[in-house]
Amino acid sequence: MPLVGFGLWRINNESCADAVYNAIKSGYRLFDGACDYGNEAGAGEGVARAIKDGLVRREDLFIVSKLWNTYHEAHRVGEIVAKQLADWQVDYFDLYLMHFPIALKYVSPTVRYPPGWYHEGTRVRPDMVSIQETWQAMESLVDQGFVKEIGVSNFSGSLLMDLLRYARIPPASLQIEHHPYLTQEKLVQFAQKNGIVVTAFSSFGGLSYPKIDKTASKSVLPLLEHPTIVLISEKVRQAPSQVLLRWATQRGISVIPRSTNVERMSLNLTSTDFDLEESDIKSISDLDVGLRFNDPMQFLGQFPIYY
């Protein structure tokens, strides 16, 4: 799994094919998608075009997708992954994640796809499905060859610890919100100690959440403008965005930045071409204030998974 990948969240389906194709041309091999992003068909078109044009082979790519909350029932898991594979135009996923440790009532793909958190203006209701039931169904995907590895996203330490108690196939990866304002050091250490690769999303902090109320973040500067980040970027002669990505990757955490701008794509991909001093890594880590931007409690008023 490459340390730097290409995130597909908030890329609309119409432009996703070109974004993926251009990312492959730029050198990306890791692509992070999800049912909930609503653009897997576009991503599949981009992959298919790149393979057809001889830019890559399927085995050169590391494709990640995720199981959405409305498909947690055991008999729904195989059904939805078949659709997702068809959308991507591939035979297997390299990594398949449980998107949230939350089960919601089933919504048929023929009614609405992706279903999201709401359905026809009404909040989707919780369902009585255990994480263990869903995980065991995901393990069957590995047995059948539909996915190579399975993992989780948005899990707390206690949920991850519980999962490790019964998992026949342990999680290969944990994807979490991770940036200098939310370092989650103890969770990262626990995962890495147990051989679980940590992937960071929202590496640039609140930049990814323009529509979410930023009341809680008014007391902090945008990370790309923070004096600590700017000073270090000037010192190493790299862009602030590259410094933020390298802060993660140098600590063994993979990153999945998103950009449809080809120049920025290349900039993000080359963020491992330099090293930060340990003192600089510490200075960046010291910016931690426990500020979370991706919290279902903020926009749903329920699902307190991080507390």
C-alpha positions as CSV (number, residue, x, y, z in Angstrom):
1,M,0.0,0.0,0.0
2,P,1.6,3.3,-1.1
3,L,2.1,6.0,1.6
4,V,0.5,8.7,-0.6
5,G,-2.7,8.0,-2.3
6,F,-5.5,9.8,-4.1
7,G,-8.7,10.5,-2.2
8,L,-12.0,10.5,-4.1
9,W,-14.3,12.1,-1.5
10,R,-16.2,15.2,-2.8
11,I,-15.2,14.6,-6.4
12,N,-18.4,14.6,-8.5
13,N,-19.1,11.5,-10.6
14,E,-19.0,13.5,-13.9
15,S,-15.4,14.6,-13.4
16,C,-14.2,11.6,-11.5
17,A,-13.1,9.6,-14.5
18,D,-10.8,12.4,-15.7
19,A,-9.5,13.0,-12.2
20,V,-8.6,9.3,-11.7
21,Y,-7.1,9.0,-15.2
22,N,-4.9,12.2,-14.7
23,A,-3.9,10.9,-11.2
24,I,-2.7,7.7,-12.7
25,K,-0.8,9.6,-15.4
26,S,0.8,11.7,-12.5
27,G,2.0,8.5,-10.8
28,Y,-0.7,7.7,-8.3
29,R,-1.4,4.0,-7.6
30,L,-3.5,4.1,-4.4
31,F,-7.1,5.3,-4.8
32,D,-9.4,5.7,-1.9
33,G,-13.1,5.5,-2.7
34,A,-16.4,4.6,-1.1
35,C,-20.0,3.7,-1.9
36,D,-21.1,6.9,-0.1
37,Y,-19.0,9.2,-2.3
38,G,-21.4,8.5,-5.2
39,N,-18.6,8.5,-7.8
40,E,-17.4,4.9,-8.0
41,A,-18.8,4.5,-11.6
42,G,-16.7,7.5,-12.7
43,A,-13.7,6.2,-10.9
44,G,-14.1,2.9,-12.7
45,E,-14.2,4.6,-16.0
46,G,-10.9,6.4,-15.3
47,V,-9.3,3.1,-14.2
48,A,-10.6,1.3,-17.3
49,R,-9.4,4.0,-19.6
50,A,-5.9,4.0,-18.0
51,I,-5.6,0.2,-18.4
52,K,-6.8,0.3,-21.9
53,D,-4.3,3.0,-22.8
54,G,-1.5,0.9,-21.3
55,L,-0.7,3.3,-18.4
56,V,-1.1,0.6,-15.8
57,R,-2.2,-2.9,-15.2
58,R,-4.9,-3.7,-12.6
59,E,-2.2,-5.3,-10.4
60,D,-0.3,-2.0,-10.3
61,L,-3.2,-0.3,-8.6
62,F,-4.2,-0.4,-4.9
63,I,-7.9,0.3,-4.9
64,V,-9.7,0.9,-1.6
65,S,-13.5,1.1,-1.1
66,K,-15.9,1.1,1.8
67,L,-19.0,-0.5,3.1
68,W,-21.7,2.0,3.8
69,N,-23.8,1.9,7.0
70,T,-27.1,0.7,5.3
71,Y,-25.5,-2.6,4.2
72,H,-24.3,-3.9,7.5
73,E,-26.6,-6.9,7.6
74,A,-24.5,-10.0,6.8
75,H,-26.6,-10.9,3.7
76,R,-26.3,-7.4,2.3
77,V,-22.5,-7.2,2.4
78,G,-21.8,-9.5,-0.6
79,E,-24.7,-8.0,-2.5
80,I,-23.4,-4.4,-2.3
81,V,-19.7,-5.2,-2.8
82,A,-20.7,-6.9,-6.1
83,K,-22.3,-3.6,-7.3
84,Q,-19.3,-1.6,-6.2
85,L,-16.8,-3.9,-8.0
86,A,-19.0,-3.6,-11.1
87,D,-18.9,0.2,-10.8
88,W,-15.1,0.1,-10.5
89,Q,-14.9,-2.4,-13.4
90,V,-12.5,-4.6,-11.4
91,D,-12.7,-8.1,-10.0
92,Y,-11.4,-7.4,-6.5
93,F,-10.6,-4.6,-4.0
94,D,-7.2,-4.5,-2.5
95,L,-8.7,-3.1,0.7
96,Y,-12.3,-2.9,1.8
97,L,-13.2,-0.9,4.9
98,M,-16.2,-0.6,7.2
99,H,-16.9,3.1,6.7
100,F,-18.4,3.8,10.1
101,P,-19.1,1.5,13.2
102,I,-22.8,2.4,12.7
103,A,-25.5,0.2,11.3
104,L,-28.5,1.9,9.6
105,K,-31.7,0.6,8.2
106,Y,-31.4,-0.9,4.7
107,V,-32.2,1.3,1.7
108,S,-32.4,-0.5,-1.6
109,P,-29.9,0.7,-4.2
110,T,-32.8,0.8,-6.7
111,V,-34.5,3.4,-4.5
112,R,-31.6,5.6,-3.7
113,Y,-27.9,5.2,-4.3
114,P,-25.8,6.0,-2.4
115,P,-28.3,6.3,0.5
116,G,-26.2,8.6,2.7
117,W,-27.3,9.6,6.2
118,Y,-30.8,10.6,5.0
119,H,-33.5,9.1,2.8
120,E,-36.2,11.2,1.2
121,G,-35.6,14.0,3.6
122,T,-35.8,11.7,6.7
123,R,-32.9,10.8,8.8
124,V,-32.0,7.1,8.3
125,R,-32.7,5.1,11.4
126,P,-30.2,2.9,13.3
127,D,-30.4,-0.9,12.8
128,M,-29.8,-3.6,15.3
129,V,-26.7,-5.2,13.6
130,S,-23.6,-5.8,15.5
131,I,-20.1,-5.0,14.3
132,Q,-19.2,-8.6,14.7
133,E,-21.9,-9.8,12.3
134,T,-20.7,-7.2,9.7
135,W,-17.1,-8.1,10.2
136,Q,-17.6,-11.8,9.8
137,A,-19.4,-11.1,6.5
138,M,-16.5,-9.0,5.4
139,E,-14.1,-11.9,6.3
140,S,-16.2,-14.0,3.9
141,L,-15.3,-11.5,1.1
142,V,-11.6,-12.3,1.7
143,D,-12.4,-16.0,1.6
144,Q,-14.2,-15.6,-1.7
145,G,-11.4,-13.5,-3.3
146,F,-13.6,-10.3,-3.7
147,V,-11.2,-8.3,-1.5
148,K,-7.6,-8.9,-0.5
149,E,-7.7,-7.2,2.9
150,I,-10.3,-5.7,5.2
151,G,-10.2,-2.8,7.6
152,V,-12.2,-0.2,9.4
153,S,-12.7,3.6,9.3
154,N,-13.8,6.0,12.0
155,F,-13.3,3.5,14.8
156,S,-12.4,4.5,18.4
157,G,-9.7,2.7,20.3
158,S,-12.2,0.7,22.4
159,L,-14.1,-0.5,19.3
160,L,-10.9,-1.5,17.6
161,M,-9.8,-3.4,20.8
162,D,-13.1,-5.2,20.9
163,L,-12.8,-6.1,17.2
164,L,-9.4,-7.6,17.7
165,R,-10.9,-9.9,20.3
166,Y,-13.0,-11.9,17.8
167,A,-11.6,-11.1,14.3
168,R,-10.6,-14.3,12.5
169,I,-9.0,-11.9,9.9
170,P,-7.6,-8.9,11.8
171,P,-8.1,-5.4,10.4
172,A,-5.3,-4.5,8.0
173,S,-6.0,-0.8,8.1
174,L,-7.6,1.9,10.2
175,Q,-8.6,5.1,8.5
176,I,-9.2,8.2,10.7
177,E,-9.4,11.9,10.7
178,H,-5.8,12.9,11.4
179,H,-4.1,16.3,11.2
180,P,-2.1,18.5,13.6
181,Y,-5.3,19.8,15.3
182,L,-6.4,16.2,15.9
183,T,-3.3,13.9,16.3
184,Q,-5.1,11.0,18.1
185,E,-1.6,9.8,19.3
186,K,-2.8,7.0,21.6
187,L,-5.1,5.5,18.9
188,V,-2.4,5.7,16.3
189,Q,0.1,4.0,18.7
190,F,-2.3,1.3,19.6
191,A,-3.1,0.5,15.9
192,Q,0.5,0.5,14.8
193,K,1.5,-1.7,17.8
194,N,-1.0,-4.2,16.6
195,G,0.2,-4.2,13.0
196,I,-2.6,-2.1,11.7
197,V,-1.7,0.5,9.0
198,V,-3.1,3.9,9.8
199,T,-4.4,6.1,7.0
200,A,-5.2,9.8,7.6
201,F,-8.0,11.7,5.9
202,S,-8.5,15.4,6.1
203,S,-4.8,16.0,6.4
204,F,-5.3,19.7,5.8
205,G,-7.8,20.1,8.6
206,G,-11.0,22.1,8.1
207,L,-10.2,22.8,4.4
208,S,-12.2,19.7,3.5
209,Y,-15.4,20.8,5.3
210,P,-16.6,24.1,3.8
211,K,-20.3,23.3,4.5
212,I,-19.9,22.2,8.1
213,D,-20.4,24.7,10.8
214,K,-17.0,25.9,11.9
215,T,-18.0,27.4,15.2
216,A,-15.7,25.1,17.1
217,S,-12.8,26.0,14.8
218,K,-13.0,29.8,14.9
219,S,-10.3,29.9,17.5
220,V,-7.7,28.2,15.2
221,L,-6.0,29.3,12.1
222,P,-6.3,27.3,8.8
223,L,-3.4,24.8,9.0
224,L,-1.9,25.9,5.7
225,E,-1.6,29.4,7.2
226,H,-0.4,28.5,10.7
227,P,2.9,30.2,11.5
228,T,4.5,26.9,12.7
229,I,3.7,25.2,9.4
230,V,4.7,28.2,7.3
231,L,8.0,28.6,9.1
232,I,8.9,24.9,8.6
233,S,7.8,25.0,5.0
234,E,10.2,28.0,4.4
235,K,12.9,26.1,6.2
236,V,12.7,23.0,4.1
237,R,11.7,24.9,1.0
238,Q,8.5,23.0,0.4
239,A,4.8,24.0,0.3
240,P,2.9,24.0,3.6
241,S,0.7,21.3,2.1
242,Q,3.7,19.1,1.6
243,V,4.9,19.7,5.1
244,L,1.5,18.6,6.5
245,L,1.6,15.4,4.4
246,R,5.2,14.6,5.3
247,W,4.5,15.1,9.0
248,A,2.1,12.1,8.7
249,T,4.0,9.9,6.3
250,Q,7.3,10.3,8.1
251,R,5.5,8.8,11.1
252,G,4.3,5.8,9.1
253,I,0.8,7.1,8.4
254,S,-0.5,7.0,4.9
255,V,-2.3,10.0,3.4
256,I,-5.0,10.4,0.7
257,P,-5.1,14.0,-0.3
258,R,-7.6,15.1,-3.0
259,S,-7.1,17.5,-5.9
260,T,-8.3,17.7,-9.4
261,N,-5.5,20.1,-10.3
262,V,-2.7,18.2,-12.0
263,E,0.0,20.5,-10.6
264,R,-1.3,20.0,-7.0
265,M,-1.6,16.2,-7.7
266,S,2.1,16.1,-8.4
267,L,3.0,18.3,-5.5
268,N,1.1,16.0,-3.1
269,L,2.7,12.9,-4.6
270,T,6.2,14.2,-4.1
271,S,5.7,15.1,-0.4
272,T,7.8,12.1,0.6
273,D,10.9,13.4,-1.3
274,F,12.2,15.2,1.8
275,D,12.5,14.7,5.5
276,L,11.5,16.8,8.5
277,E,13.7,17.1,11.6
278,E,12.3,15.4,14.7
279,S,12.0,18.8,16.4
280,D,9.8,20.0,13.6
281,I,7.6,16.9,13.8
282,K,7.2,17.6,17.5
283,S,6.4,21.3,16.9
284,I,3.6,20.3,14.5
285,S,2.3,17.6,16.8
286,D,2.2,20.1,19.6
287,L,-0.6,22.0,17.7
288,D,-3.0,19.3,18.8
289,V,-6.2,20.7,20.4
290,G,-8.5,17.7,19.8
291,L,-10.5,19.5,17.1
292,R,-12.6,17.1,15.0
293,F,-14.3,18.2,11.8
294,N,-15.9,14.9,10.8
295,D,-18.2,14.0,13.6
296,P,-21.7,12.6,13.0
297,M,-22.9,14.2,16.2
298,Q,-22.4,17.6,14.6
299,F,-24.7,17.1,11.6
300,L,-27.0,14.3,12.9
301,G,-27.3,14.9,16.6
302,Q,-26.7,11.2,17.3
303,F,-24.2,8.4,17.0
304,P,-21.6,9.4,19.7
305,I,-19.0,7.0,18.3
306,Y,-16.0,9.0,19.5
307,Y,-17.0,9.6,23.1
